[in-house]
Amino acid sequence: GKHNTMCSLHPHSSQEAMMATFVTNPEPMIKGVTFEGKPSYDSPDKTMGCSPYEQVMQDLDTVIALYDIPAGTRFPHINGFFSKDLVDVVEDASGWIFARGGDTYLAYRPLAPYRFEPLDKFKSMWAETRVKTGDRRLVSPHLKNGTIVQAASASEFKDFAAFKAAILALPLTFKPLPTPAPTDFGKAVGNFTLTAKAAATQVNVGQSVTWTV
């Protein structure tokens, strides 16, 4: 089937997380579940799951995810899922990534540097062999991180270009690191915090809201 969508997450796996769901002894956890029908659970390139180091908020068709990953954490990066079924994928100079998924226009804004890699899936739930899919994984190897995803029905805009113009016209301010920023973003540097807040304290249904990240 088609999976014309995008999302992001921190690929977290731990005994503590599994103990919230399963009642078995903790010793065989993590590795055990990978042999029992879910080989992707302990994979650094997984694109489903949750993490104690992420905060997600949503306002209508806008989703903001913020990540504060402690140094030394396994899989110290963010994964973004970009399906092979997305079309017209454009990495804009502004930092936004635009795409069309079916009758939906999508805009994805990484808040830290990233790269794209192929995303091969497991051949089956019971085998660790991989097969190529054409899907891609956005990898952002930074502990203080975040993503913004904006979605809209194609019927809301004249065309895809009009949607992109509307997104680019939105004010967006974020400070991933204090000023002056270090020259090396590849290592943990000090204590940093990402926050997001709306410009208004009260909004009506359907009313636009400006977020400051």
Secondary structure, 3 states (H helix, E strand, C coil): CCCCCEEEECCCCCHHHHHCCCCCCCCCCCHHHHCCCCHHHHCCCCCCCCCCCEEEEEECCEEEEEEECCCCCCCCCEEEEECCCCEEEEECCCCCEEEEECCEEEEEEECCCCEEEECCEEEECCEEEEECCCCEEEEECCCEEEEEEEEEEHHHCCCHHHHHHHHHHCCCCCCCCCCCCCCCCCCCCCCCCCCCEECCCCCCCCCCCCEEC
